[in-house]
């Protein structure tokens, strides 16, 4: 399923996504408010770290750092980590050892947020269903009243037409 928006709408959304950084008070949706307010320090830290690790900025900086490390040790003779770059491999292993659990924590929080969002959506849908039933009942009552009024008006018109026909026939006789 795709949602179509106007060009100006797409431009506005792209601008907001590029420029807006959420602060603690910016969360408007009730699920986001609860999710943010009830987060522990560790959960907030995991969210920030996972959003940093999953960014192009992180990948570019890490690539540049690795290139400098390798060039410095292989060609510029820093020689604190000669080939096959055992220390670099150790640093990658340590990074992976911490990145995995942090990403799992952030993923668990996202699944919890998704569950809360679905529960909130179900509650809102139930409220909307109740409102729709009430509106339909009111429409039915109004329709029944309108039908009674129309029948009464039809009877009055029929009576007036009969009276007018009787007057015309009396005048013609």
Backbone as CSV, one residue per row, in Angstrom:
resi,resn,N_x,N_y,N_z,CA_x,CA_y,CA_z,C_x,C_y,C_z
1,UNK,0.856,-1.174,0.000,0.000,0.000,0.000,0.897,1.230,0.000
2,UNK,0.630,2.138,-0.896,1.428,3.350,-0.944,0.532,4.550,-0.699
3,UNK,1.130,5.553,-0.116,0.413,6.785,0.169,0.941,7.847,-0.777
4,UNK,0.058,8.507,-1.460,0.466,9.553,-2.391,0.258,10.906,-1.727
5,UNK,1.275,11.739,-1.838,1.167,13.090,-1.318,1.585,14.048,-2.415
6,UNK,1.206,15.287,-2.255,1.571,16.287,-3.242,3.072,16.560,-3.163
7,UNK,3.588,17.198,-4.206,5.006,17.521,-4.236,5.386,18.423,-3.064
8,UNK,4.519,19.409,-2.771,4.820,20.311,-1.651,4.777,19.564,-0.321
9,UNK,3.872,18.585,-0.203,3.807,17.774,1.016,5.061,16.938,1.193
10,UNK,5.541,16.359,0.096,6.769,15.571,0.163,7.957,16.450,0.533
11,UNK,8.003,17.627,-0.040,9.090,18.560,0.255,9.068,18.945,1.727
12,UNK,7.886,19.217,2.246,7.765,19.599,3.658,8.219,18.462,4.571
13,UNK,7.809,17.241,4.275,8.195,16.095,5.102,9.706,15.893,5.052
14,UNK,10.290,15.996,3.857,11.745,15.834,3.735,12.476,16.907,4.536
15,UNK,11.974,18.139,4.478,12.605,19.236,5.224,12.536,18.963,6.730
16,UNK,11.390,18.521,7.190,11.225,18.236,8.620,12.160,17.108,9.051
17,UNK,12.237,16.055,8.223,13.093,14.925,8.576,14.567,15.321,8.602
18,UNK,14.971,16.241,7.735,16.375,16.669,7.696,16.734,17.605,8.835
19,UNK,15.821,18.500,9.205,16.176,19.573,10.120,15.729,19.361,11.552
20,UNK,14.735,18.566,11.794,14.160,18.493,13.126,14.826,17.406,13.952
21,UNK,15.295,17.785,15.092,15.817,16.841,16.073,14.858,16.844,17.253
22,UNK,14.407,15.662,17.643,13.427,15.574,18.718,14.068,15.846,20.068
23,UNK,13.371,16.622,20.848,13.750,16.840,22.242,12.752,16.065,23.089
24,UNK,13.000,16.004,24.367,12.127,15.231,25.254,10.696,15.754,25.227
25,UNK,10.513,17.059,25.077,9.171,17.644,25.123,8.467,17.620,23.775
26,UNK,9.128,17.152,22.720,8.558,17.180,21.374,7.632,16.001,21.077
27,UNK,7.579,15.027,21.942,6.774,13.839,21.674,5.304,14.167,21.894
28,UNK,4.511,14.088,20.828,3.093,14.446,20.903,2.203,13.217,21.077
29,UNK,2.526,12.141,20.382,1.693,10.943,20.437,1.801,10.316,21.819
30,UNK,0.678,9.887,22.393,0.712,9.337,23.767,1.686,8.177,23.935
31,UNK,1.796,7.330,22.920,2.719,6.196,23.021,4.156,6.692,23.091
32,UNK,4.492,7.699,22.282,5.846,8.243,22.313,6.149,8.897,23.651
33,UNK,5.157,9.578,24.220,5.350,10.220,25.526,5.635,9.164,26.581
34,UNK,4.818,8.127,26.623,5.011,7.051,27.608,6.344,6.355,27.373
35,UNK,6.627,6.048,26.111,7.860,5.331,25.761,9.090,6.134,26.176
36,UNK,9.040,7.434,26.003,10.188,8.280,26.339,10.267,8.524,27.847
37,UNK,9.129,8.805,28.474,9.138,9.152,29.897,9.515,7.978,30.794
38,UNK,9.143,6.765,30.395,9.403,5.606,31.239,10.733,4.913,30.931
39,UNK,11.498,5.465,29.995,12.776,4.853,29.640,13.810,5.104,30.737
40,UNK,14.573,4.069,31.028,15.667,4.218,31.991,16.849,4.891,31.293
41,UNK,17.843,5.267,32.082,19.035,5.887,31.507,19.689,4.950,30.494
42,UNK,19.781,3.669,30.838,20.400,2.685,29.942,19.631,2.535,28.642
43,UNK,18.299,2.550,28.732,17.485,2.431,27.520,17.652,3.655,26.623
44,UNK,17.681,4.826,27.231,17.895,6.049,26.447,19.279,6.035,25.798
45,UNK,20.276,5.567,26.559,21.633,5.483,26.027,21.693,4.486,24.868
46,UNK,21.028,3.338,25.021,21.009,2.344,23.944,20.347,2.915,22.695
47,UNK,19.262,3.674,22.864,18.605,4.300,21.714,19.538,5.264,21.001
48,UNK,20.246,6.088,21.764,21.158,7.064,21.155,22.321,6.373,20.453
49,UNK,22.892,5.359,21.096,24.024,4.645,20.494,23.585,3.940,19.217
50,UNK,22.440,3.264,19.266,21.988,2.535,18.071,21.650,3.487,16.934
51,UNK,21.118,4.658,17.247,20.846,5.610,16.170,22.153,6.157,15.606
52,UNK,23.192,6.273,16.434,24.497,6.716,15.945,25.178,5.657,15.107
53,UNK,25.136,4.406,15.573,25.777,3.312,14.850,25.114,3.098,13.493
54,UNK,23.836,3.337,13.423,23.112,3.123,12.174,23.094,4.329,11.256
55,UNK,24.078,5.207,11.381,24.085,6.417,10.552,25.236,6.389,9.551
56,UNK,25.088,7.152,8.495,26.154,7.279,7.505,27.353,7.987,8.107
57,UNK,27.106,8.913,9.006,28.213,9.629,9.644,29.140,8.651,10.349
58,UNK,28.568,7.713,11.088,29.368,6.712,11.796,30.162,5.866,10.811
59,UNK,29.513,5.404,9.759,30.194,4.549,8.779,31.334,5.284,8.086
60,UNK,31.115,6.541,7.748,32.158,7.321,7.076,33.330,7.573,8.019
61,UNK,33.048,7.967,9.252,34.112,8.220,10.225,34.896,6.942,10.503
62,UNK,34.189,5.826,10.658,34.880,4.573,10.933,35.742,4.158,9.745
63,UNK,35.245,4.339,8.538,36.021,3.992,7.351,37.287,4.839,7.249
64,UNK,37.154,6.126,7.518,38.318,7.017,7.485,39.320,6.621,8.575
65,UNK,38.834,6.327,9.765,39.730,5.938,10.867,40.468,4.645,10.541
66,UNK,39.776,3.664,9.960,40.417,2.397,9.603,41.445,2.628,8.499
67,UNK,41.106,3.463,7.516,42.051,3.751,6.424,43.306,4.420,6.968
68,UNK,43.138,5.381,7.896,44.300,6.054,8.503,45.122,5.047,9.307
69,UNK,44.438,4.193,10.068,45.111,3.167,10.875,45.958,2.262,9.985
70,UNK,45.343,1.768,8.926,46.054,0.832,8.043,47.183,1.540,7.296
71,UNK,46.906,2.741,6.775,47.948,3.471,6.043,49.091,3.839,6.978
72,UNK,48.749,4.265,8.181,49.787,4.646,9.142,50.666,3.492,9.533
73,UNK,50.077,2.326,9.702,50.846,1.160,10.123,51.532,0.452,8.964
74,UNK,50.965,0.502,7.780,51.540,-0.223,6.655,52.541,0.620,5.870
75,UNK,52.250,1.914,5.709,53.066,2.727,4.812,53.825,3.844,5.517
76,UNK,53.266,4.377,6.584,53.914,5.493,7.272,54.764,5.014,8.451
77,UNK,54.745,3.749,8.703,55.605,3.118,9.707,55.359,3.620,11.126
78,UNK,54.058,3.693,11.517,53.773,3.939,12.923,54.180,2.708,13.725
79,UNK,53.930,1.545,13.133,54.366,0.242,13.639,53.889,-0.108,15.040
80,UNK,52.797,0.476,15.501,52.262,0.002,16.785,51.294,-1.154,16.559
81,UNK,50.890,-1.378,15.295,50.040,-2.527,14.957,50.438,-3.020,13.567
82,UNK,51.558,-3.724,13.482,52.016,-4.169,12.152,51.064,-5.198,11.548
83,UNK,51.230,-5.400,10.236,50.379,-6.372,9.539,50.441,-7.684,10.272
84,UNK,49.388,-8.381,10.416,48.024,-8.351,9.874,47.038,-7.561,10.731
85,UNK,47.474,-6.502,11.391,46.608,-5.586,12.141,45.802,-6.301,13.220
86,UNK,46.501,-6.978,14.088,45.863,-7.750,15.155,45.131,-6.824,16.125
87,UNK,45.723,-5.708,16.462,45.081,-4.766,17.380,43.796,-4.201,16.769
88,UNK,43.838,-3.900,15.484,42.634,-3.410,14.790,41.533,-4.467,14.824
89,UNK,41.901,-5.712,14.584,40.921,-6.804,14.669,40.360,-6.941,16.079
90,UNK,41.197,-6.751,17.082,40.736,-6.798,18.469,39.742,-5.669,18.737
91,UNK,40.042,-4.462,18.243,39.118,-3.331,18.427,37.779,-3.599,17.729
92,UNK,37.812,-4.178,16.534,36.562,-4.533,15.847,35.776,-5.583,16.630
93,UNK,36.471,-6.534,17.222,35.797,-7.570,18.012,35.126,-6.969,19.241
94,UNK,35.844,-6.058,19.896,35.262,-5.393,21.068,34.049,-4.569,20.655
95,UNK,34.191,-3.838,19.544,33.067,-3.036,19.060,31.864,-3.934,18.756
96,UNK,32.105,-5.068,18.101,31.011,-5.988,17.768,30.389,-6.584,19.029
97,UNK,31.230,-6.850,20.031,30.723,-7.436,21.276,29.761,-6.485,21.981
98,UNK,29.984,-5.194,21.871,29.088,-4.215,22.502,27.967,-3.766,21.582
99,UNK,28.238,-3.727,20.291,27.227,-3.252,19.350,26.037,-4.199,19.281
100,UNK,26.300,-5.494,19.260,25.210,-6.475,19.176,24.183,-6.316,20.285
101,UNK,24.594,-6.374,21.540,23.620,-6.216,22.625,22.927,-4.851,22.642
102,UNK,23.670,-3.805,22.295,23.051,-2.469,22.269,21.962,-2.427,21.206
103,UNK,22.245,-2.976,20.028,21.234,-3.009,18.968,20.048,-3.886,19.361
104,UNK,20.305,-4.973,20.064,19.201,-5.810,20.549,18.345,-5.055,21.556
105,UNK,18.981,-4.324,22.469,18.220,-3.512,23.425,17.337,-2.502,22.704
106,UNK,17.923,-1.810,21.737,17.159,-0.809,20.989,16.039,-1.484,20.192
107,UNK,16.322,-2.652,19.620,15.286,-3.382,18.877,14.150,-3.837,19.779
108,UNK,14.493,-4.286,20.986,13.456,-4.680,21.944,12.595,-3.490,22.336
109,UNK,13.235,-2.342,22.526,12.458,-1.136,22.862,11.557,-0.737,21.696
110,UNK,12.053,-0.881,20.478,11.225,-0.540,19.322,10.047,-1.495,19.205
111,UNK,10.262,-2.783,19.464,9.143,-3.724,19.400,8.128,-3.435,20.513
112,UNK,8.626,-3.024,21.692,7.725,-2.633,22.780,6.917,-1.401,22.365
113,UNK,7.576,-0.454,21.737,6.890,0.759,21.272,5.858,0.402,20.204
114,UNK,6.209,-0.503,19.303,5.264,-0.935,18.267,4.036,-1.595,18.892
115,UNK,4.268,-2.427,19.918,3.153,-3.083,20.602,2.248,-2.042,21.262
116,UNK,2.852,-1.065,21.940,2.061,-0.006,22.568,1.293,0.805,21.520
117,UNK,1.930,1.063,20.390,1.263,1.806,19.315,0.065,1.033,18.792
118,UNK,0.223,-0.279,18.601,-0.892,-1.102,18.127,-2.024,-1.155,19.156
119,UNK,-1.667,-1.264,20.430,-2.701,-1.268,21.467,-3.441,0.065,21.489
120,UNK,-2.706,1.161,21.365,-3.330,2.486,21.348,-4.228,2.627,20.115
121,UNK,-3.754,2.153,18.974,-4.558,2.233,17.747,-5.835,1.404,17.884
122,UNK,-5.736,0.243,18.530,-6.924,-0.596,18.726,-7.927,0.105,19.643
123,UNK,-7.429,0.746,20.699,-8.326,1.484,21.600,-9.014,2.629,20.861
124,UNK,-8.247,3.354,20.062,-8.822,4.473,19.301,-9.838,3.973,18.280
125,UNK,-9.541,2.831,17.642,-10.478,2.263,16.676,-11.771,1.827,17.364
126,UNK,-11.639,1.288,18.579,-12.832,0.881,19.333,-13.680,2.097,19.697
127,UNK,-13.017,3.180,20.119,-13.752,4.413,20.410,-14.459,4.929,19.161
128,UNK,-13.761,4.867,18.027,-14.357,5.330,16.772,-15.547,4.458,16.389
129,UNK,-15.453,3.149,16.617,-16.578,2.259,16.321,-17.794,2.597,17.171
130,UNK,-17.576,2.862,18.448,-18.680,3.234,19.339,-19.311,4.541,18.868
131,UNK,-18.471,5.508,18.497,-18.990,6.781,17.998,-19.764,6.586,16.699
132,UNK,-19.258,5.724,15.827,-19.953,5.458,14.567,-21.317,4.834,14.801
133,UNK,-21.408,3.911,15.757,-22.694,3.283,16.076,-23.667,4.340,16.612
134,UNK,-23.176,5.230,17.475,-24.031,6.290,18.015,-24.508,7.220,16.896
135,UNK,-23.618,7.558,15.983,-23.993,8.423,14.857,-25.025,7.737,13.974
136,UNK,-24.821,6.446,13.707,-25.786,5.706,12.877,-27.154,5.614,13.557
137,UNK,-27.169,5.427,14.869,-28.449,5.405,15.592,-29.145,6.756,15.493
138,UNK,-28.379,7.838,15.647,-28.965,9.177,15.536,-29.487,9.420,14.125
139,UNK,-28.736,8.974,13.123,-29.194,9.115,11.730,-30.481,8.325,11.516
140,UNK,-30.554,7.121,12.071,-31.758,6.296,11.919,-32.957,6.986,12.564
141,UNK,-32.760,7.512,13.776,-33.855,8.212,14.453,-34.290,9.435,13.657
142,UNK,-33.327,10.203,13.159,-33.659,11.380,12.364,-34.359,10.998,11.073
143,UNK,-33.922,9.876,10.482,-34.554,9.414,9.249,-36.000,9.012,9.511
144,UNK,-36.249,8.320,10.619,-37.612,7.906,10.953,-38.503,9.133,11.193
145,UNK,-37.964,10.128,11.889,-38.727,11.352,12.130,-38.998,12.055,10.804
146,UNK,-37.985,12.103,9.948,-38.149,12.749,8.638,-39.199,12.026,7.811
147,UNK,-39.187,10.717,7.848,-40.188,9.944,7.095,-41.591,10.236,7.629
148,UNK,-41.741,10.318,8.951,-43.052,10.649,9.524,-43.493,12.041,9.091
149,UNK,-42.568,12.979,9.089,-42.905,14.346,8.659,-43.316,14.341,7.197
150,UNK,-42.564,13.620,6.358,-42.897,13.558,4.927,-44.266,12.911,4.703
151,UNK,-44.587,11.880,5.450,-45.908,11.241,5.324,-47.010,12.211,5.730
152,UNK,-46.759,12.961,6.815,-47.740,13.953,7.257,-47.923,15.039,6.183
153,UNK,-46.795,15.530,5.626,-46.870,16.537,4.563,-47.586,15.968,3.349
154,UNK,-47.341,14.712,3.014,-47.998,14.070,1.873,-49.507,13.985,2.112
155,UNK,-49.886,13.660,3.346,-51.314,13.595,3.672,-51.949,14.978,3.564
156,UNK,-51.244,16.008,4.086,-51.775,17.369,3.985,-51.918,17.800,2.534
157,UNK,-50.911,17.505,1.715,-50.977,17.863,0.291,-52.123,17.117,-0.385
158,UNK,-52.292,15.840,-0.060,-53.391,15.063,-0.653,-54.737,15.652,-0.249
159,UNK,-54.865,16.040,1.024,-56.113,16.648,1.492,-56.373,17.971,0.772
160,UNK,-55.342,18.802,0.644,-55.510,20.087,-0.049,-55.856,19.866,-1.515
161,UNK,-55.235,18.868,-2.132,-55.546,18.593,-3.539,-56.985,18.099,-3.684
162,UNK,-57.416,17.291,-2.730,-58.797,16.796,-2.783,-59.765,17.950,-2.578
163,UNK,-59.432,18.843,-1.631,-60.289,20.013,-1.408,-60.315,20.906,-2.646
164,UNK,-59.148,21.128,-3.246,-59.091,21.945,-4.457,-59.861,21.278,-5.594
165,UNK,-59.770,19.987,-5.726,-60.512,19.265,-6.788,-61.993,19.381,-6.525
166,UNK,-62.378,19.307,-5.241,-63.802,19.428,-4.914,-64.302,20.841,-5.219
167,UNK,-63.487,21.840,-4.926,-63.879,23.235,-5.214,-64.002,23.435,-6.713
168,UNK,-63.066,22.886,-7.468,-63.096,23.036,-8.935,-64.329,22.342,-9.501
169,UNK,-64.643,21.167,-8.970,-65.809,20.455,-9.498,-67.112,21.169,-9.090
170,UNK,-67.142,21.817,-7.937,-68.311,22.578,-7.531,-68.480,23.823,-8.381
171,UNK,-67.382,24.458,-8.698,-67.467,25.664,-9.515,-67.835,25.304,-10.963
172,UNK,-67.418,24.185,-11.397,-67.717,23.767,-12.769,-69.148,23.296,-12.909
173,UNK,-69.829,22.974,-11.836,-71.161,22.452,-11.929,-72.211,23.482,-11.829
